[in-house]
Amino acid sequence: MTDKGCVKIADFGLARTYGMPPKPMTPKVVTLWYRAPELLLGMMTQTTSIDMWAAGCILAELLAHKPLLPGTSEIHQIDLIVQLLGTPNENIWPGFSKLPLATQYTLRKQPYNNLKHRFPWLSEAGLRLLNFLFMYDPKKR
């Protein structure tokens, strides 16, 4: 972060060439703590939405002064996401049930989003931004 409040983020350690149309890729393109749920659930095509998810994780980490989703394994990472954002379903994420690994995990039943509880001091605009960055449906992110 610069002295003027400008945040610059760069980590090209797992970078891949991106183009249109998207080509199938391995889902292991982001450090686990910043990995979008579609990657954790086996989606093979990726868009810039995975970078937006990671930026949301970094923003939340800066706000909380600690990692937001410090998973120790992929299933633990999914569980932390569900605890924070609620259980994904077809209503909020069309196509969720068709993801390659969606049926391999039994997700906890978490009916609501906990971002407001995790960041009670954050403004409505700040919460809207985090909710946008953490949308389950990558087409809306």
DSSP file with accessible surface (Angstrom, degrees, kcal/mol):
  #  RESIDUE AA STRUCTURE BP1 BP2  ACC     N-H-->O    O-->H-N    N-H-->O    O-->H-N    TCO  KAPPA ALPHA  PHI   PSI    X-CA   Y-CA   Z-CA
    1    1 A M              0   0  156      0, 0.0     6,-0.2     0, 0.0     2,-0.1   0.000 360.0 360.0 360.0 131.0    0.0    0.0    0.0
    2    2 A T    >   -     0   0   51      4,-2.7     3,-2.0     1,-0.1     0, 0.0  -0.296 360.0-101.4 -79.7 170.6    1.4    3.4   -1.0
    3    3 A D  T 3  S+     0   0  148      1,-0.3    -1,-0.1     2,-0.1     0, 0.0   0.668 123.9  56.6 -66.5 -12.6    1.5    6.4    1.3
    4    4 A K  T 3  S-     0   0  177      2,-0.1    -1,-0.3     0, 0.0    -2,-0.0   0.296 123.8-101.9-100.6   7.8   -1.5    7.7   -0.7
    5    5 A G  S <  S+     0   0   47     -3,-2.0     2,-0.5     1,-0.3    -2,-0.1   0.596  72.2 145.9  86.2  10.9   -3.6    4.6    0.0
    6    6 A C        -     0   0   63      2,-0.0    -4,-2.7     1,-0.0     2,-0.5  -0.724  36.7-151.2 -85.9 123.5   -3.2    2.9   -3.4
    7    7 A V        -     0   0   65     -2,-0.5     2,-0.5    -6,-0.2    -1,-0.0  -0.832  10.3-169.1 -97.3 128.7   -3.0   -0.9   -3.1
    8    8 A K        -     0   0  163     -2,-0.5     2,-0.5     2,-0.0    -2,-0.0  -0.980   3.8-170.3-119.2 126.1   -1.0   -2.7   -5.7
    9    9 A I        +     0   0   97     -2,-0.5     2,-0.3     2,-0.0    46,-0.0  -0.961  14.2 157.0-120.5 130.1   -1.3   -6.5   -5.9
   10   10 A A        +     0   0   77     -2,-0.5     2,-0.2     2,-0.0    -2,-0.0  -0.941   7.5 151.5-153.9 127.6    0.9   -8.7   -8.0
   11   11 A D        +     0   0  119     -2,-0.3     3,-0.3     1,-0.0    -2,-0.0  -0.751   4.0 168.7-153.6 103.4    1.7  -12.4   -7.7
   12   12 A F    >   +     0   0  163     -2,-0.2     3,-1.4     1,-0.2    -1,-0.0   0.230  44.2 112.0-103.5  15.9    2.6  -14.2  -10.9
   13   13 A G  T 3  S+     0   0   66      1,-0.3    -1,-0.2     0, 0.0    17,-0.1   0.839  93.3  23.7 -59.8 -35.9    3.9  -17.4   -9.4
   14   14 A L  T 3  S+     0   0   73     -3,-0.3    -1,-0.3    15,-0.2    -2,-0.1   0.045  93.0 148.7-116.1  24.7    1.0  -19.5  -10.7
   15   15 A A    <   -     0   0   60     -3,-1.4     2,-0.3     1,-0.0    -3,-0.1  -0.214  25.6-166.3 -64.3 148.8    0.0  -17.2  -13.6
   16   16 A R        -     0   0  108     13,-0.1     2,-0.3     9,-0.0    -2,-0.1  -0.940  30.9 -97.5-129.9 155.9   -1.4  -18.7  -16.8
   17   17 A T        -     0   0  138     -2,-0.3     2,-0.4     1,-0.0     0, 0.0  -0.579  43.3-158.2 -72.4 133.2   -2.0  -17.3  -20.2
   18   18 A Y        +     0   0  100     -2,-0.3     2,-0.3     4,-0.1    29,-0.1  -0.924  23.0 144.2-118.1 140.3   -5.6  -16.1  -20.6
   19   19 A G        -     0   0   36     -2,-0.4     4,-0.2     4,-0.1    -2,-0.0  -0.953  42.8 -59.5-159.3 177.2   -7.5  -15.6  -23.7
   20   20 A M  S    S+     0   0  143     -2,-0.3     3,-0.0     2,-0.1    -2,-0.0  -0.957 112.7  35.2-115.4 134.6  -10.9  -15.8  -25.4
   21   21 A P  S    S-     0   0  102      0, 0.0    -1,-0.1     0, 0.0    -2,-0.1   0.613 103.6-117.3 -72.9 156.1  -12.4  -18.3  -25.7
   22   22 A P        -     0   0   45      0, 0.0    -2,-0.1     0, 0.0    25,-0.1  -0.312  27.3-145.6 -61.1 140.0  -11.3  -19.7  -22.3
   23   23 A K        -     0   0  155     -4,-0.2    23,-0.5    23,-0.1    -4,-0.1  -0.795  29.2 -89.8-104.0 151.6   -9.3  -22.9  -22.6
   24   24 A P        +     0   0  102      0, 0.0     2,-0.3     0, 0.0    21,-0.2  -0.319  54.7 173.6 -59.3 138.7   -9.4  -25.7  -20.0
   25   25 A M        -     0   0   31     19,-3.4     4,-0.1    18,-0.0    -9,-0.0  -0.950  38.6 -87.6-140.3 163.7   -6.8  -25.3  -17.3
   26   26 A T        -     0   0   58     -2,-0.3    17,-0.0     1,-0.1    13,-0.0  -0.444  33.1-132.1 -68.0 143.7   -5.8  -26.9  -14.0
   27   27 A P  S    S+     0   0   30      0, 0.0     2,-1.6     0, 0.0     3,-0.4   0.564  88.8  91.0 -76.9  -2.4   -7.8  -25.5  -11.1
   28   28 A K        +     0   0  102      1,-0.2    -2,-0.1     7,-0.0     3,-0.1  -0.373  49.8 114.5 -90.4  61.8   -4.5  -25.1   -9.1
   29   29 A V        +     0   0   14     -2,-1.6     2,-0.3     1,-0.1    -1,-0.2   0.480  66.2  49.1-109.3  -4.3   -3.8  -21.5  -10.2
   30   30 A V  S    S-     0   0   19     -3,-0.4     5,-0.2     6,-0.1    -1,-0.1  -0.988  94.0 -92.8-137.0 144.7   -4.2  -19.6   -7.0
   31   31 A T    >   -     0   0   69     -2,-0.3     3,-2.4     1,-0.1     4,-0.4  -0.297  48.5-110.7 -52.5 139.2   -2.7  -20.0   -3.5
   32   32 A L  G >  S+     0   0   34      1,-0.3     3,-1.6     2,-0.2    -1,-0.1   0.826 114.2  56.5 -48.0 -46.6   -5.3  -22.0   -1.5
   33   33 A W  G 3  S+     0   0   96      1,-0.3    -1,-0.3    38,-0.1    36,-0.2   0.707 116.1  37.8 -63.0 -18.6   -6.4  -19.2    0.9
   34   34 A Y  G <  S+     0   0   47     -3,-2.4     2,-0.3     2,-0.1    -1,-0.3   0.263  86.6 126.1-115.5  10.4   -7.3  -17.0   -2.1
   35   35 A R    <   -     0   0   22     -3,-1.6    16,-0.0    -4,-0.4    -7,-0.0  -0.542  60.3-122.6 -80.2 129.2   -8.8  -19.8   -4.4
   36   36 A A    >>  -     0   0    0     -2,-0.3     4,-1.8     1,-0.1     3,-0.9  -0.312  21.9-115.3 -67.5 150.7  -12.3  -19.1   -5.7
   37   37 A P  H 3> S+     0   0    5      0, 0.0     4,-1.7     0, 0.0     6,-0.2   0.835 113.4  61.4 -61.2 -30.8  -15.0  -21.7   -5.0
   38   38 A E  H 34>S+     0   0    3      1,-0.2     5,-2.7     2,-0.2    -3,-0.0   0.866 106.1  47.4 -65.4 -31.6  -15.4  -22.7   -8.6
   39   39 A L  H X45S+     0   0    4     -3,-0.9     3,-1.7     3,-0.2    -1,-0.2   0.916 109.7  52.1 -71.0 -42.5  -11.8  -23.7   -8.7
   40   40 A L  H 3<5S+     0   0    0     -4,-1.8    -2,-0.2     1,-0.3    -1,-0.2   0.785 108.7  52.6 -63.8 -25.9  -12.1  -25.7   -5.5
   41   41 A L  T 3<5S-     0   0    4     -4,-1.7    60,-2.4    -5,-0.2    61,-0.4   0.200 125.1 -99.6 -99.0  15.4  -15.1  -27.5   -7.0
   42   42 A G  T < 5 +     0   0    8     -3,-1.7    -3,-0.2     1,-0.2    -2,-0.1   0.559  57.8 165.4  89.7  11.1  -13.2  -28.5  -10.2
   43   43 A M      < -     0   0   44     -5,-2.7    -1,-0.2    -6,-0.2    56,-0.0  -0.410  19.5-163.3 -61.6 131.9  -14.2  -26.0  -12.8
   44   44 A M        +     0   0   90     -2,-0.1   -19,-3.4   -20,-0.1     2,-0.4   0.593  67.9  65.5 -97.3 -15.5  -11.7  -26.3  -15.7
   45   45 A T        -     0   0   64    -21,-0.2     2,-0.3   -23,-0.0    -2,-0.0  -0.910  69.5-165.9-107.9 141.7  -12.3  -23.0  -17.5
   46   46 A Q        -     0   0   10    -23,-0.5     2,-0.2    -2,-0.4   -23,-0.1  -0.921  11.2-172.3-129.7 152.5  -11.5  -19.8  -15.8
   47   47 A T    >   -     0   0   56     -2,-0.3     3,-1.6   -25,-0.1     4,-0.4  -0.698  51.9 -83.4-126.1-176.7  -12.2  -16.2  -16.2
   48   48 A T  T >> S+     0   0   78      1,-0.3     4,-1.5    -2,-0.2     3,-0.8   0.617 111.5  87.8 -67.3  -8.2  -10.9  -13.0  -14.5
   49   49 A S  H 3> S+     0   0    3      1,-0.3     4,-2.2     2,-0.2    -1,-0.3   0.808  79.4  61.3 -62.2 -27.5  -13.5  -13.7  -11.8
   50   50 A I  H <> S+     0   0   13     -3,-1.6     4,-2.0     1,-0.2    -1,-0.3   0.862 103.5  49.8 -68.1 -30.7  -11.0  -15.8  -10.0
   51   51 A D  H <> S+     0   0  100     -3,-0.8     4,-2.4    -4,-0.4    -1,-0.2   0.856 108.2  52.8 -72.2 -35.0   -8.8  -12.7   -9.7
   52   52 A M  H  X S+     0   0   54     -4,-1.5     4,-2.1     2,-0.2    -2,-0.2   0.903 108.5  50.3 -66.3 -40.7  -11.7  -10.7   -8.3
   53   53 A W  H  X S+     0   0    0     -4,-2.2     4,-2.1     2,-0.2    -2,-0.2   0.949 111.5  48.3 -59.0 -49.1  -12.3  -13.4   -5.7
   54   54 A A  H  X S+     0   0   15     -4,-2.0     4,-2.3     1,-0.2    -2,-0.2   0.899 109.2  52.8 -60.5 -40.0   -8.6  -13.3   -4.7
   55   55 A A  H  X S+     0   0   36     -4,-2.4     4,-2.9     1,-0.2    -1,-0.2   0.892 107.3  52.9 -62.9 -37.8   -8.7   -9.5   -4.5
   56   56 A G  H  X S+     0   0    0     -4,-2.1     4,-2.7     2,-0.2    -2,-0.2   0.912 108.3  50.2 -62.0 -41.7  -11.7   -9.8   -2.2
   57   57 A C  H  X S+     0   0    3     -4,-2.1     4,-2.1     2,-0.2    11,-0.3   0.918 112.7  46.5 -62.1 -41.9   -9.7  -12.1    0.0
   58   58 A I  H  X S+     0   0   43     -4,-2.3     4,-2.5     2,-0.2    -2,-0.2   0.923 112.0  50.1 -68.8 -43.0   -6.8   -9.7    0.1
   59   59 A L  H  X S+     0   0   53     -4,-2.9     4,-2.3     1,-0.2    -2,-0.2   0.948 112.5  47.4 -59.5 -46.9   -9.1   -6.7    0.8
   60   60 A A  H  X S+     0   0    0     -4,-2.7     4,-2.5     1,-0.2     6,-0.2   0.885 110.4  53.2 -62.9 -36.6  -10.8   -8.6    3.7
   61   61 A E  H  X>S+     0   0   54     -4,-2.1     4,-1.6    -5,-0.2     5,-0.9   0.907 109.0  48.7 -64.5 -41.7   -7.4   -9.6    5.0
   62   62 A L  H  <5S+     0   0   80     -4,-2.5    -2,-0.2     1,-0.2    -1,-0.2   0.900 113.8  47.3 -64.3 -38.8   -6.3   -5.9    5.0
   63   63 A L  H  <5S+     0   0   44     -4,-2.3    -2,-0.2     1,-0.2    -1,-0.2   0.878 120.1  36.9 -69.7 -38.2   -9.5   -4.9    6.8
   64   64 A A  H  <5S-     0   0   31     -4,-2.5    -1,-0.2     2,-0.3    -2,-0.2   0.575  99.5-130.9 -90.7 -13.4   -9.3   -7.7    9.4
   65   65 A H  T  <5S+     0   0  170     -4,-1.6    -3,-0.2    -5,-0.2    -4,-0.1   0.763  83.0  65.8  64.3  25.9   -5.5   -7.6    9.8
   66   66 A K  S   <S-     0   0  130     -5,-0.9    -2,-0.3    -6,-0.2    -1,-0.2  -0.959 100.9 -72.0-164.2 159.9   -5.4  -11.4    9.4
   67   67 A P        -     0   0   44      0, 0.0    -9,-0.1     0, 0.0   -10,-0.0  -0.303  35.5-152.5 -59.0 139.6   -6.1  -13.9    6.7
   68   68 A L  S    S+     0   0    7    -11,-0.3   -10,-0.1     1,-0.2   -11,-0.0   0.896  86.5  20.5 -80.1 -43.8   -9.9  -14.3    6.1
   69   69 A L        +     0   0    4    -36,-0.2     2,-2.1   -12,-0.1    -1,-0.2  -0.602  68.0 173.9-130.6  71.3   -9.9  -17.9    4.9
   70   70 A P        -     0   0   55      0, 0.0   -37,-0.1     0, 0.0   -38,-0.0  -0.389  17.9-179.6 -83.5  68.9   -6.8  -19.8    6.1
   71   71 A G        -     0   0    4     -2,-2.1   -38,-0.1     1,-0.1     3,-0.1  -0.289  27.2-156.8 -68.3 152.1   -7.7  -23.3    4.9
   72   72 A T  S    S+     0   0  121      1,-0.2     2,-0.3   -40,-0.1    -1,-0.1   0.514  79.3   9.2-104.0 -10.7   -5.4  -26.2    5.5
   73   73 A S  S  > S-     0   0   48      1,-0.1     4,-2.6   -41,-0.0    -1,-0.2  -0.946  85.6 -96.5-156.0 170.6   -6.8  -28.3    2.7
   74   74 A E  H  > S+     0   0   52     -2,-0.3     4,-2.4     2,-0.2     5,-0.2   0.922 124.2  46.9 -63.8 -42.1   -9.2  -27.9   -0.2
   75   75 A I  H  > S+     0   0   76      2,-0.2     4,-2.4     1,-0.2    -1,-0.2   0.904 112.6  50.1 -68.0 -37.0  -12.2  -29.3    1.7
   76   76 A H  H  > S+     0   0   63      2,-0.2     4,-2.5     1,-0.2    -2,-0.2   0.912 109.4  52.7 -64.2 -38.4  -11.3  -27.1    4.7
   77   77 A Q  H  X S+     0   0    0     -4,-2.6     4,-2.1     2,-0.2    -2,-0.2   0.930 109.3  48.1 -62.9 -44.9  -11.1  -24.1    2.4
   78   78 A I  H  X S+     0   0    8     -4,-2.4     4,-2.6     1,-0.2    -1,-0.2   0.928 111.0  51.8 -60.5 -43.4  -14.6  -24.9    1.0
   79   79 A D  H  X S+     0   0   41     -4,-2.4     4,-2.7     1,-0.2    -2,-0.2   0.911 108.3  50.4 -62.7 -41.3  -16.0  -25.3    4.5
   80   80 A L  H  X S+     0   0   27     -4,-2.5     4,-1.7     2,-0.2    -1,-0.2   0.901 110.9  49.9 -62.6 -39.9  -14.5  -21.9    5.5
   81   81 A I  H  X S+     0   0    3     -4,-2.1     4,-3.3     2,-0.2     5,-0.4   0.933 111.4  48.0 -63.2 -46.0  -16.1  -20.3    2.5
   82   82 A V  H  X S+     0   0    2     -4,-2.6     4,-2.5     1,-0.2    -2,-0.2   0.911 109.1  53.7 -63.3 -41.3  -19.5  -21.9    3.3
   83   83 A Q  H  < S+     0   0   66     -4,-2.7    -1,-0.2    -5,-0.2    -2,-0.2   0.882 117.4  38.2 -59.2 -36.8  -19.2  -20.7    6.9
   84   84 A L  H  < S+     0   0    2     -4,-1.7    30,-4.0    -5,-0.2    31,-0.4   0.908 132.3  21.3 -81.1 -42.7  -18.7  -17.2    5.8
   85   85 A L  H  < S-     0   0   14     -4,-3.3    -3,-0.2     1,-0.3    -2,-0.2   0.512 106.1-110.0-109.4  -8.6  -21.0  -16.9    2.8
   86   86 A G     <  -     0   0    4     -4,-2.5    -1,-0.3    -5,-0.4    -2,-0.1  -0.229  51.5 -47.7  96.6 167.6  -23.6  -19.6    3.3
   87   87 A T        -     0   0   29     23,-3.1    22,-0.1    -2,-0.1     2,-0.0  -0.624  60.3-125.8 -77.9 126.3  -24.2  -22.9    1.4
   88   88 A P        +     0   0    8      0, 0.0     2,-0.3     0, 0.0    19,-0.1  -0.364  36.8 167.6 -69.2 152.8  -24.2  -22.4   -2.4
   89   89 A N     >  -     0   0   66     -2,-0.0     4,-2.1     1,-0.0     3,-0.3  -0.922  51.2 -88.0-152.9 177.0  -27.2  -23.7   -4.4
   90   90 A E  T  4 S+     0   0   70     -2,-0.3     6,-0.1     1,-0.2     5,-0.0   0.775 119.2  60.3 -64.9 -27.8  -28.7  -23.4   -7.8
   91   91 A N  T  4 S+     0   0  145      1,-0.2    -1,-0.2     2,-0.1     0, 0.0   0.912 117.8  27.3 -67.7 -43.2  -30.7  -20.3   -6.9
   92   92 A I  T  4 S+     0   0   77     -3,-0.3    45,-0.5     1,-0.2    -2,-0.2   0.653 135.6  31.7 -94.0 -15.2  -27.6  -18.2   -6.1
   93   93 A W  S >< S-     0   0    5     -4,-2.1     3,-2.4    43,-0.1    -1,-0.2  -0.677  78.5-152.2-142.6  81.1  -25.2  -20.0   -8.4
   94   94 A P  T 3  S+     0   0   64      0, 0.0    -3,-0.1     0, 0.0    -4,-0.1  -0.318  87.1  24.2 -55.6 129.4  -26.9  -21.4  -11.5
   95   95 A G  T >  S+     0   0   28     42,-0.0     3,-1.4     4,-0.0     4,-0.4   0.363  83.2 125.8  94.8  -3.0  -24.9  -24.5  -12.6
   96   96 A F  G X  S+     0   0   25     -3,-2.4     3,-1.8     1,-0.3     6,-0.2   0.914  70.7  53.0 -53.8 -47.3  -23.5  -25.2   -9.1
   97   97 A S  G 3  S+     0   0   63      1,-0.3    -1,-0.3    -4,-0.2     6,-0.2   0.685 103.7  58.9 -68.2 -13.9  -24.7  -28.8   -9.1
   98   98 A K  G <  S+     0   0  171     -3,-1.4    -1,-0.3     4,-0.1    -2,-0.2   0.494  75.5 116.6 -93.3  -3.0  -23.0  -29.5  -12.4
   99   99 A L  S X> S-     0   0   15     -3,-1.8     3,-1.4    -4,-0.4     4,-0.5  -0.398  78.4-115.5 -64.8 141.4  -19.5  -28.6  -11.1
  100  100 A P  T 34 S+     0   0   77      0, 0.0   -58,-0.2     0, 0.0     3,-0.2   0.808 110.5  30.2 -51.9 -35.8  -17.3  -31.7  -11.2
  101  101 A L  T >> S+     0   0   39    -60,-2.4     3,-1.1     1,-0.1     4,-0.7   0.403  89.1 100.8-106.7   3.7  -16.8  -31.9   -7.5
  102  102 A A  T <4 S+     0   0   12     -3,-1.4     3,-0.5   -61,-0.4     5,-0.2   0.852  88.2  43.0 -59.9 -35.1  -20.1  -30.5   -6.2
  103  103 A T  T 3< S+     0   0  120     -4,-0.5    -1,-0.3     1,-0.2    -2,-0.1   0.570 102.7  68.3 -88.7  -7.7  -21.5  -33.9   -5.5
  104  104 A Q  T <4 S+     0   0  134     -3,-1.1     2,-0.4    -4,-0.1    -1,-0.2   0.641  96.3  59.9 -84.2 -15.6  -18.3  -35.3   -3.9
  105  105 A Y  S  < S-     0   0   53     -4,-0.7     2,-0.8    -3,-0.5   -64,-0.0  -0.902  70.8-143.2-114.3 143.7  -18.6  -33.0   -0.9
  106  106 A T        -     0   0  145     -2,-0.4     2,-0.3     0, 0.0    -3,-0.1  -0.918  28.7-152.4-100.8 107.1  -21.3  -32.8    1.7
  107  107 A L        -     0   0   24     -2,-0.8   -20,-0.1    -5,-0.2   -28,-0.0  -0.603  18.7-106.7 -83.5 142.8  -21.4  -29.1    2.5
  108  108 A R        -     0   0  112     -2,-0.3     2,-1.0     1,-0.1    -1,-0.1  -0.272  36.2-108.0 -60.9 151.5  -22.6  -27.9    5.9
  109  109 A K        +     0   0  180    -23,-0.1    -1,-0.1   -22,-0.1   -23,-0.0  -0.763  51.4 160.0 -86.6 103.8  -26.0  -26.2    5.9
  110  110 A Q        -     0   0   26     -2,-1.0   -23,-3.1     1,-0.1    -2,-0.0  -0.925  17.5-172.6-126.6 101.7  -25.3  -22.6    6.4
  111  111 A P        +     0   0  114      0, 0.0     2,-0.3     0, 0.0    -1,-0.1   0.589  59.1  46.2 -79.1  -7.6  -28.3  -20.6    5.3
  112  112 A Y  S    S-     0   0  128    -29,-0.1     2,-0.4     2,-0.0   -26,-0.0  -0.909  78.5-106.3-139.7 164.1  -26.9  -17.1    5.5
  113  113 A N        -     0   0   60     -2,-0.3   -28,-0.3   -28,-0.1     3,-0.2  -0.690  21.4-166.5 -86.3 130.9  -24.0  -14.8    4.7
  114  114 A N     >  +     0   0   37    -30,-4.0     4,-2.4    -2,-0.4     5,-0.2   0.232  57.8 106.6-103.7  11.5  -21.8  -13.8    7.7
  115  115 A L  H  > S+     0   0    0    -31,-0.4     4,-2.3     1,-0.2    -1,-0.2   0.913  80.9  51.4 -58.4 -41.7  -19.8  -11.0    6.1
  116  116 A K  H  4 S+     0   0  121     -3,-0.2    -1,-0.2     1,-0.2     6,-0.2   0.868 112.2  46.9 -64.7 -33.6  -21.8   -8.4    8.1
  117  117 A H  H  4 S+     0   0  135      1,-0.2    -1,-0.2    -3,-0.2    -2,-0.2   0.842 112.8  48.8 -75.5 -33.3  -21.1  -10.2   11.3
  118  118 A R  H  < S+     0   0  101     -4,-2.4    -2,-0.2     1,-0.3    -1,-0.2   0.827 126.1  28.2 -73.6 -32.3  -17.4  -10.6   10.5
  119  119 A F  S >< S+     0   0    2     -4,-2.3     3,-1.6    -5,-0.2    -1,-0.3  -0.513  70.2 157.1-126.4  64.9  -17.1   -6.9    9.6
  120  120 A P  T 3  S+     0   0   96      0, 0.0    -1,-0.1     0, 0.0    -3,-0.1   0.766  75.2  53.6 -65.9 -21.1  -19.7   -5.2   11.7
  121  121 A W  T 3  S+     0   0  150     -3,-0.1     2,-0.2     2,-0.0    -5,-0.1   0.533  84.9 108.6 -90.1  -5.6  -17.9   -1.8   11.6
  122  122 A L  S <  S-     0   0   26     -3,-1.6    -3,-0.1    -6,-0.2     5,-0.0  -0.463  73.4-113.1 -77.7 142.1  -17.7   -1.8    7.8
  123  123 A S     >  -     0   0   72     -2,-0.2     4,-2.5     1,-0.1     5,-0.2  -0.175  27.8-106.7 -66.0 163.8  -19.9    0.7    5.9
  124  124 A E  H  > S+     0   0  108      1,-0.2     4,-2.6     2,-0.2     5,-0.2   0.892 123.2  53.0 -59.0 -38.8  -22.7   -0.5    3.6
  125  125 A A  H  > S+     0   0   53      2,-0.2     4,-2.3     1,-0.2    -1,-0.2   0.915 108.7  49.5 -63.7 -41.2  -20.6    0.4    0.6
  126  126 A G  H  > S+     0   0   16      2,-0.2     4,-2.5     1,-0.2    -2,-0.2   0.914 111.6  48.2 -63.5 -43.0  -17.7   -1.7    1.9
  127  127 A L  H  X S+     0   0   10     -4,-2.5     4,-2.9     2,-0.2     5,-0.2   0.897 109.6  52.8 -64.7 -39.7  -20.1   -4.6    2.5
  128  128 A R  H  X S+     0   0  161     -4,-2.6     4,-2.3     2,-0.2    -2,-0.2   0.922 109.8  49.4 -60.8 -42.6  -21.5   -4.3   -1.0
  129  129 A L  H  X S+     0   0   85     -4,-2.3     4,-2.6     2,-0.2     5,-0.2   0.954 112.9  45.4 -62.4 -49.3  -18.0   -4.4   -2.4
  130  130 A L  H  X S+     0   0    0     -4,-2.5     4,-2.1     1,-0.2    -2,-0.2   0.928 112.7  51.2 -61.3 -42.7  -17.1   -7.5   -0.4
  131  131 A N  H  < S+     0   0   60     -4,-2.9    -1,-0.2     1,-0.2    -2,-0.2   0.889 110.6  49.6 -62.1 -37.2  -20.4   -9.2   -1.3
  132  132 A F  H >< S+     0   0   80     -4,-2.3     3,-1.3    -5,-0.2    -2,-0.2   0.944 112.5  46.0 -65.1 -46.7  -19.7   -8.4   -5.0
  133  133 A L  H 3< S+     0   0   17     -4,-2.6   -77,-0.2     1,-0.3    -2,-0.2   0.803 115.7  48.2 -67.2 -26.8  -16.2   -9.8   -4.9
  134  134 A F  T 3< S+     0   0    6     -4,-2.1    -1,-0.3    -5,-0.2    -2,-0.2   0.093  76.0 138.5-103.7  22.3  -17.4  -12.9   -3.0
  135  135 A M    <   -     0   0   66     -3,-1.3     6,-0.1     1,-0.1    -3,-0.1  -0.450  51.1-141.3 -62.9 137.1  -20.4  -13.8   -5.2
  136  136 A Y  S    S+     0   0   15     -2,-0.1   -98,-0.2   -44,-0.1    -1,-0.1   0.923  85.9  76.4 -65.5 -42.9  -20.6  -17.5   -5.7
  137  137 A D    >>  -     0   0   11    -45,-0.5     3,-1.7     1,-0.2     4,-0.8  -0.552  69.4-158.9 -74.6 109.6  -21.7  -17.2   -9.4
  138  138 A P  T 34 S+     0   0   14      0, 0.0     3,-0.2     0, 0.0    -1,-0.2   0.765  87.9  66.1 -63.4 -21.2  -18.5  -16.3  -11.3
  139  139 A K  T 34 S+     0   0  184      1,-0.2    -2,-0.1    -3,-0.0    -3,-0.0   0.742 106.5  41.7 -71.5 -20.6  -20.6  -14.9  -14.2
  140  140 A K  T <4        0   0  120     -3,-1.7    -1,-0.2    -8,-0.0    -4,-0.1   0.587 360.0 360.0 -97.7 -14.2  -21.8  -12.1  -11.9
  141  141 A R     <        0   0   20     -4,-0.8    -8,-0.1    -3,-0.2   -89,-0.1  -0.439 360.0 360.0 -77.9 360.0  -18.5  -11.4  -10.2
